[in-house]
Amino acid sequence: MVTHVPAESHGDERGALLSFVEAQRGGLRRSVLGLTEEQAASRPSASELSLSGLLKHSAECELNWLRMAQQRPNERQRTQETWGDSFRLVGDETIGEILAFWDDVAAQTAGFVAGLESLDQTFPLPDAPWFPKDGKVSMRWMLLHLVEEFARHAGHADIVRESLDGKTAFELVAQAGAAG
């Protein structure tokens, strides 16, 4: 999806990285423009993914990486039993609530990154078969990983949305511009 990310307006690497994270968040957020809760929860392709589920998963993913970087417990930590619930709205959850939650997480991420002494600071990775034993990553790596994660899911969202009603990411960018 082509959108211009004005990194220079932030004047430094942190601002540039946060701008790219926000650009990818935007792709995911725009995917639900004009949809009902039911449409956003539907799964019109062979995948189990829904647009509202992708939003929730991405917001929780960002919170998880933020809490790891902060070396604080994640208040929404998933277990093997609840992992599937990170990809769908449950109970009375709504898209509006998920978007508001993500707004809060995004603000926390921006505040945390702004307060860092250096993007070279590291934090430990959790024990998991896909991470190196006793691995550490930098804050820079975390921001780049969020770009990677959100871009991947924005691509999923593009396919799901186009399967729903034929709207492409380009149309949604134009619609968002007209609405905002």
Secondary structure, 3 states (H helix, E strand, C coil): CCCCCCHHHHCCHHHHHHHHHHHHHHHHHHCCCCCCHHHHHCCCCCCCCCHHHHHHHHHHHHHHHHHHHHCCCCCCCCCCCCHHHHHCCCCCCCHHHHHHHHHHHHHHHHHHHHCCCCCCCEEECCCCCCCCCCCEEEHHHHHHHHHHHHHHHHHHHHHHHHHHHCCCHHHHHHHHHHHC
